[in-house]
Amino acid sequence: MQAQRLAALFVIILSGLALRRFGYAADLPFFLVKYGGSLLWGSMVYVLLALAVTALIARVPPAAIAALALAVAICVEFFRLYHTPWLDAFRLTTPGALLLGRVFSLWNILAYAIGIVVACAFDPALRQSSPERR
């Protein structure tokens, strides 16, 4: 299961980077590039937490991981309202923009939530715990 999550993490990250790098050049609409990237970022947070949490605690329901991922995503979004010179300088770098973003947006929170729900729905842990598999 962890190997599947790790593979999904790499696919999500590569998709997000490709979307941000080539989305506009491929004439994709702004909405798709902007919020598709946010959706993928939310999915990435879910998968990262699923990997980390299940490495520490054997059985954690995917819904609990999703709730934690949403809390982390909301905190990161609200953190964008906090400004210091060094933090703003970091946000102007590519890693800073990808990890923390630059501008607060409630729409990003919605995109994160959708990405988290989608990632949770495809989590291999759900398939292993379903009654058909027992």
C-alpha positions in Angstrom: 0.0 0.0 0.0 2.8 2.4 0.9 4.5 1.7 -2.5 1.2 2.6 -4.3 0.9 5.8 -2.3 4.6 6.7 -3.0 4.0 6.1 -6.8 0.8 8.3 -6.6 2.8 11.0 -4.8 5.4 11.1 -7.6 2.6 11.2 -10.3 0.8 14.0 -8.5 3.9 16.1 -8.0 5.0 15.6 -11.6 1.5 16.4 -12.9 1.4 19.6 -10.8 4.8 20.8 -11.9 4.0 20.0 -15.6 0.6 21.8 -15.3 2.2 24.9 -13.8 5.2 24.9 -16.2 3.4 24.0 -19.5 -0.3 24.7 -18.8 -0.4 28.2 -20.3 1.9 27.3 -23.1 -0.5 24.5 -24.0 -3.3 27.1 -24.1 -5.1 25.6 -21.1 -7.5 27.9 -19.5 -6.3 30.0 -16.5 -9.0 28.4 -14.3 -7.6 24.9 -15.1 -4.0 25.8 -14.6 -4.6 27.8 -11.4 -7.1 25.6 -9.6 -5.9 22.3 -11.1 -2.5 23.0 -9.5 -4.3 23.7 -6.2 -6.3 20.6 -6.5 -3.1 18.6 -7.1 -1.4 20.3 -4.2 -4.3 19.2 -1.9 -4.0 15.7 -3.2 -0.2 15.8 -2.5 -0.8 16.9 1.1 -3.2 14.0 1.6 -0.8 11.4 0.2 2.2 12.8 2.1 0.2 12.7 5.3 -1.1 9.2 4.5 2.5 8.0 4.0 3.7 9.7 7.2 0.8 8.9 9.5 0.5 5.2 8.5 4.2 4.8 9.0 3.8 5.9 12.6 0.4 4.4 13.4 -0.6 1.1 11.7 -4.3 1.6 11.1 -5.6 5.1 10.5 -8.9 5.6 8.6 -8.5 7.5 5.4 -11.2 9.9 6.5 -9.1 10.9 9.5 -6.1 11.4 7.2 -8.3 13.6 4.9 -9.5 15.7 7.9 -5.9 16.2 8.9 -4.9 17.0 5.4 -7.6 19.6 5.1 -6.6 21.2 8.4 -3.0 21.4 7.2 -4.0 22.9 3.8 -6.2 25.5 5.5 -3.4 26.4 7.9 -1.0 26.8 5.0 -3.5 29.0 3.1 -4.1 31.3 6.2 -0.3 31.4 6.7 -0.2 33.4 3.5 -1.7 36.3 5.4 1.4 36.4 7.6 4.2 38.5 6.2 7.8 39.1 7.1 10.6 40.2 4.8 12.4 36.8 4.8 9.2 34.9 4.3 8.0 37.1 1.5 11.5 36.7 -0.1 11.1 32.9 0.1 7.6 33.1 -1.4 9.1 34.9 -4.4 11.3 31.8 -5.2 9.9 28.9 -7.1 10.1 26.5 -4.2 8.4 29.1 -2.0 5.6 29.7 -4.5 5.0 26.0 -5.0 5.1 25.1 -1.3 3.5 28.1 0.4 2.0 30.1 -2.4 1.9 33.8 -2.6 -1.7 35.2 -2.3 -4.5 34.1 0.1 -7.6 32.8 -1.6 -10.7 31.1 -0.2 -11.0 29.4 -3.7 -7.7 27.7 -3.1 -9.2 26.1 0.1 -12.1 24.7 -2.0 -9.7 23.3 -4.6 -7.6 21.8 -1.8 -10.7 20.2 -0.4 -11.7 18.7 -3.7 -8.1 17.4 -4.3 -8.1 15.8 -0.8 -11.5 14.1 -1.4 -10.3 12.8 -4.7 -7.0 11.5 -3.3 -8.9 9.9 -0.3 -11.4 8.2 -2.7 -8.5 6.6 -4.6 -6.5 5.7 -1.5 -5.5 2.0 -1.7 -6.4 1.7 2.0 -10.1 2.1 1.1 -9.9 -0.9 -1.2 -8.2 -3.0 1.4 -10.7 -2.3 4.1 -13.8 -2.7 1.9 -16.2 -5.6 2.7 -15.7 -7.2 -0.8 -12.0 -7.7 0.0 -12.6 -9.6 3.2 
